[in-house]
Amino acid sequence: MSGFPANVVHENLAVAAGPLRLVATIGAALLGLVGFLALLRRTLLANRKVEESVTWSCGYAQPTARMQYTASSFAQPLTDLFKPLLGTRKNVSAPRGHFPSNAALKTETPDIFSEKIYEPEFMRIGTGLSRLRWLQQGSVQLYVLYIALTLLALLIWKLW
């Protein structure tokens, strides 16, 4: 169907079949290994009691939801490193004593582009546009006149 002689097709398929056999053999060996390990695990645990427990309780005997790590504690090394660039504000209530009852870390990283670029620029634009407020008088006839003048200006511009 391909238009090639049969011997050329068979030779090309034979070249491709070698690596495919290797991949299939390795895949079958891995599946066999996984099956063997699953069977070994089941055999070793057959006469044992399997229980669930906490993996890691942060060193606390009875951890509660109040003791969990927050995004601030995970991000602290990076926010401290880039503090001059990010402008991160930190509020720390460090633990005191041998058995502290309270400790807290709160960080706030402002959106620099919003605070330093967008908001000031939009305030300038708003101030500039407020000077044109006299154009908006609430008169429908005046708005129709604006549209007619705009269309006339566009026609003149197009003909020019």
C-alpha positions in Angstrom: 0.0 0.0 0.0 3.0 2.4 0.6 4.4 2.0 -2.9 7.7 0.6 -1.6 8.9 -2.9 -2.4 8.1 -5.5 0.3 11.8 -6.1 1.1 12.5 -2.4 1.8 9.5 -2.2 4.1 10.6 -5.3 6.0 14.2 -4.0 6.4 13.0 -0.7 7.8 10.6 -2.4 10.2 13.4 -4.7 11.3 15.6 -1.7 12.1 12.8 -0.1 14.2 11.9 -3.4 15.9 15.2 -3.8 17.7 14.9 -0.7 20.0 11.2 -1.4 20.5 11.9 -4.9 21.7 14.4 -3.5 24.2 11.9 -0.9 25.5 9.2 -3.6 25.8 11.6 -6.0 27.6 12.7 -3.3 30.1 9.0 -2.3 30.7 8.1 -5.9 31.3 11.0 -6.3 33.7 10.0 -3.2 35.7 6.4 -4.4 35.9 7.7 -7.8 37.1 9.9 -6.1 39.7 6.9 -4.0 41.0 4.8 -7.1 41.2 7.5 -9.0 43.1 8.0 -6.1 45.5 4.2 -5.9 46.2 4.1 -9.6 46.8 7.1 -9.4 49.1 5.6 -6.6 51.1 2.3 -8.4 51.5 4.1 -11.5 52.6 6.3 -9.7 55.2 3.3 -7.8 56.6 0.9 -10.7 56.6 1.2 -11.5 60.3 1.8 -7.9 61.6 -0.5 -5.3 62.8 -0.4 -2.3 60.5 -1.3 1.1 62.2 -1.5 4.6 61.1 0.4 7.3 62.8 1.7 10.9 62.2 4.7 11.0 60.0 6.2 14.1 61.6 4.6 16.2 64.2 7.0 19.2 64.2 8.6 18.0 67.5 5.3 18.6 69.4 3.8 15.9 71.5 0.2 16.9 70.6 0.2 19.1 67.5 -2.9 21.2 66.8 -3.9 23.3 63.8 -2.5 26.4 65.5 1.0 24.9 65.3 1.2 24.4 61.6 3.5 26.2 59.3 2.2 29.0 57.2 3.2 30.4 53.8 5.0 33.2 55.6 7.3 30.7 57.4 8.0 28.8 54.1 8.7 32.0 52.1 10.7 33.8 54.8 14.2 32.9 53.5 13.4 34.2 50.1 11.5 37.3 51.2 14.4 38.2 53.6 16.9 37.7 50.7 14.9 40.0 48.3 13.6 42.4 50.9 15.2 45.5 49.3 13.4 44.6 46.0 10.1 43.3 47.4 9.6 45.7 50.3 8.3 43.0 52.6 7.0 44.2 55.9 7.4 41.7 58.8 5.6 41.6 62.2 7.2 39.1 64.5 6.1 38.0 67.9 9.0 35.8 69.0 8.6 33.0 71.5 9.9 33.7 75.0 10.8 31.5 77.8 11.2 27.7 78.1 7.6 26.9 77.4 6.2 29.8 75.3 2.5 30.1 74.9 2.4 32.4 71.9 4.5 33.2 68.9 3.6 34.6 65.5 5.1 35.6 62.2 3.1 37.8 59.8 4.5 39.1 56.6 3.0 41.4 54.0 4.6 41.8 50.6 3.0 44.7 48.7 2.4 44.7 45.0 5.2 47.0 43.9 3.8 47.5 40.4 0.4 48.3 41.8 1.6 50.7 44.5 4.4 52.4 42.7 3.4 52.4 39.0 -0.3 51.6 38.3 -2.0 53.5 41.1 0.0 56.8 40.7 -0.4 56.7 36.9 -4.1 56.1 37.1 -4.4 58.9 39.7 -2.6 61.2 37.2 -4.9 60.1 34.4 -7.9 60.6 36.6 -6.8 64.1 37.6 -6.2 65.0 33.9 -9.6 63.6 32.8 -11.4 65.4 35.6 -10.4 68.7 33.9 -12.5 67.6 31.0 -15.6 67.2 33.2 -17.1 70.4 31.8 -17.7 68.5 28.5 -20.1 66.2 30.3 -23.2 68.3 31.0 -25.9 65.6 30.8 -27.5 67.1 27.7 -28.5 64.6 25.1 -28.4 67.3 22.4 -24.9 68.2 23.3 -23.8 64.6 23.1 -25.3 64.2 19.7 -23.4 67.4 18.7 -20.2 65.8 19.9 -20.8 62.7 17.8 -21.6 64.7 14.8 -18.5 66.8 15.2 -16.4 63.6 15.7 -17.9 62.1 12.5 -17.2 65.3 10.6 -13.6 65.4 11.8 -13.1 61.8 10.8 -14.6 62.4 7.3 -12.3 65.4 6.8 -9.3 63.5 8.0 -10.1 60.6 5.7 -10.5 62.9 2.7 -7.3 64.8 3.5 
